[in-house]
């Protein structure tokens, strides 16, 4: 359908609202998708012209992100979380019931254009699922009764803004607080202490604290800030908060942004002062759209209080401000260089490194990229000093870690522990003592069995970005691994062959084994491909995509072997079945017209 002059005027207004800045292409496309429910070819042409960029770039970005579509979606676009923890809470059954009641097929838009239903990767609501999104906003605790009400609202055309508030309630569910969650930060207090102490001394305190990145990689925070601060040949520096919390089973950053936003922004501002940056960005995952307005309200409050903008806390030499950018559904953008590419209006494809972001980051300028939890901790360290923080934890893992606990336990939610805490202690606290296994660090982490529950939380043993999934004896290990493997195949950015092809091969091979069609040769091939993908992929997604398979093969080999057929190999393609048409055309059905596999 061609776009009208009124449509083009709307597009022009959207572009103008974003200052016709091509680095804001993802944000512009978000607004176009929200307004038109898809991104038609004519609008891509107009965006390319108005932003003075190649039309191919607009299309490539549109097709890269899950939340963009070139085909119209429903006026009510409903996505159900496909995370394993949502599966365990009945998300598949809820989705099937919703589709039945709405008269729509998953992945399709209803003929009247009123509604579309599909699945999406983890929405970050793991402890209050089954969860989903409607027009980008979080839906929690979906039940059949709520589905019935949703069907009524959709069929009546009731705007989402008028839906019952309780459908959108997102709770913090904090069950254990320690240094970061248990310390009240008065806005501005860390900044005042920083200047009283001095910027160099504040960086020293960050170093003394032993704070390492809380997103999973664990790189030294002070070292990263120091490298960026000392980068030469550049006129500008940036601070970026990575809030693209896409690892399935992780939701602790959501809680920090919802209830500790001042602390996170204060940590970013401390970093800005230390490295000499004037601009900061918080890259918010698209699934957390509901947090966008509240976060902007906190930023406005901080500006009014003289904690952002120019002349911060009365210092004419201190200028720093923060902007929220929103993602559009791409797990790979949790990788720092892919996130920067997305911020620049491109596909979220990881960069070749070196150079690293600390010297060549956003807009090719020195950039610090840290996790939400890292900035929240840094603000408190600037206030209380490094010794206060490093007194907790272990020799190699200082301080505390916030865990997102979900799955088979009595009290799922947020728990903060000193490093060095055992898995057994954590399970006892959350009511997961009947666990068969744990997935630590999300799908990209490691699966451990019950015999390993005395292992400890820490970089020297079990590091994690925060995901902590619990599985009891009722769960099928291979179905857990299958969910994770499908996730990686879906989320591969497609840049490198080992990941693009390898994750699809792993998915197909595992599906074959789970369906009972695999032989010993298939299991050997699964192992071989897993090691190849891990060793040769370009970035962390591919390098960790086979972790669920390899860690469970090591601990639960019998689970795989029980699915194997007695034959050594069964082809994935039925050649004899493919000859059926030829047999009918030739009128032959004798033995020579068939192909049989030898056992």
Residue, then its C-alpha position, 0 to 999 in steps of 0.5 A: x500500500x503506497x504511503x500518503x502525503x500525510x504519512x510522509x509528513x508524519x515521517x518528516x516530523x519523526x525525523x525532525x524530532x530526532x534532529x535528522x541525526x543518522x546515528x539515531x536511526x534505530x530510535x527513528x525506526x522505533x517511532x516509525x514502527x510504533x506509528x505505522x505498525x510496520x516499516x514499508x519500503x516507501x518510508x525506507x526510501x524517505x528516511x534514506x533521503x532525509x537522513x542522507x544515508x544509503x537506502x540499503x542501510x535503512x533496510x539492513x537495520x530494519x531487517x536486523x532487529x526483531x521488533x521491526x517488521x516490513x509487514x503490518x503487525x496488529x494494532x495490538x501486537x502481543x509477544x509471549x516470552x519463549x524463555x525456558x523459565x516461562x515455559x516452566x510456568x506454562x507460557x506455551x499453553x497460555x500462548x496456545x489458548x490466547x491464539x485460539x481465543x483470538x482466532x490468530x496463528x502464531x507469527x501472523x496478523x489477524x485478517x482484520x489487522x486488529x491483533x498479531x501474536x508471536x513469541x519473543x526471547x526472554x522479556x526479563x520478567x522470569x520470576x513473574x511469568x508467564x510474561x509477554x509484551x503488548x505494543x512493547x509494554x510488559x505483561x506479567x503473570x499471565x493466566x487464563x482469566x487474564x487471557x479472557x480479559x485481554x481477548x475482550x479488550x482486543x476485540x473491543x479495541x480498547x487502547x492499551x493505555x486503558x487496560x487494567x493497571x494490574x496487568x502491567x505491574x512489575x515487582x522488584x521481588x528483592x529477597x536479600x540485600x547487601x552492599x549495593x541494594x542495602x545502602x541508601x544513596x542520597x542523590x549527589x552525595x557521591x559526587x560531593x565526596x568525589x570532588x572533596x577527595x579528588x578525581x585521581x583519588x576517586x579512581x584510586x578508590x575504585x581500584x582499591x575496591x577490586x570492582x570488576x564488570x558485573x555484566x559477566x566479563x569481569x574486566x577491572x573497572x578502574x583499569x577500564x576507566x584509566x585506559x579511557x582517561x589516558x587515551x590520546x588524540x581524541x577531543x571527546x569521551x563518552x560513558x555508556x551504561x549497558x542496560x541491554x539485559x538480554x541473557x535469558x534468566x537475568x532481570x537484576x538490572x531491571x530492578x536497579x533501573x526501576x528502584x535505584x535509578x539515581x544510584x546508577x545515574x550517579x555512578x555514570x556521572x562519577x565515571x564522566x568526571x573521572x574520565x573527562x566525558x561530557x555525555x553519557x548514554x543508557x542503552x535500554x533493552x527494548x523489552x524494558x520500554x515501560x521504564x523509559x518514561x520513569x528513567x527520563x523523569x529521574x534524569x529531569x529530576x537530577x537536572x533540576x537538582x543540579x546533578x546533571x547538565x552544566x555547573x553540576x553541584x555548583x562547579x562551573x568546570x563540570x558538565x555532564x548529561x545523560x540520554x536514554x537510547x532504546x534497543x529493538x530486540x537483539x541479544x547480540x547488542x549486549x556485547x559492548x561493540x555491537x551495542x555501540x554499533x546500534x547506538x550509531x544507527x547500524x546493525x548490532x554486529x560486533x566489531x573486530x578488536x583491537x581497537x577497543x572501545x576505551x580508545x575507539x568507541x562511540x563515534x570512534x571516540x574513547x568510551x567506557x561501557x559498563x553494566x548497570x550493576x557496575x555503575x550502581x556499585x561505583x557510585x557507592x564506592x565513590x561515597x564510602x571508599x574502596x575498603x568498604x567494598x573490598x571487605x566483602x567477597x574473596x581474594x579474587x572476587x571483591x564485593x557482592x553480586x546481585x543474582x536473578x533467581x528463577x525456576x524451581x524454587x519457592x521464592x524466586x526474585x533478587x538476591x545479593x550475596x558476597x562472592x564466595x557464597x556456596x550454591x547450596x546456601x543460595x538454594x537454601x535461601x530461595x527454597x530450591x533445595x530439591x534442585x537437580x541442576x543449576x544454569x549459572x550465567x544464563x545459556x552462555x554460562x554453565x550447567x552444574x549438577x547436584x554434586x557440585x552445589x558446594x561450588x562458590x559464586x566468584x570469578x575464580x569458580x562460578x562467574x555470572x552476569x546474574x542469571x541463576x536458573x533452578x531445575x528440579x527432577x521433573x525437568x528434562x535436561x535435553x529440553x532445557x538445552x534445546x531451548x537454549x540452542x534455539x535461542x542462540x540460533x535465533x539471536x546470531x547476528x550472522x556476521x561470521x560463518x562459524x556462528x551463523x551456520x554452526x548454531x543452526x547445525x547445532x539446533x538441527x542436530x539437537x532436534x534430531x536427537x531429542x526427537x529420537x532419530x539420532x544415532x551415535x554418529x549424530x552425538x559425535x557430530x554434535x560434540x564436534x560442531x560444538x567445539x568448532x563453534x566455540x573455538x572459531x566464532x567471532x564474538x562471545x555469542x558464538x564462543x558460548x553458544x555451545x556451552x549448554x550442550x558441552x556442559x550437559x554432555x559432560x555431566x549428564x551423558x546418559x540423558x543423551x544416550x537414552x535418546x539414541x536409536x540403535x542404528x549408528x546413523x539416520x539421515x536427516x533427509x528421507x531420500x526414499x520419501x522424496x522418490x514417492x512422486x517419481x514412483x507415482x509418475x512411473x507407476x513403479x513400486x517394486x523393491x528397486x524403486x525404493x532406497x533403504x537405510x542399512x543399520 
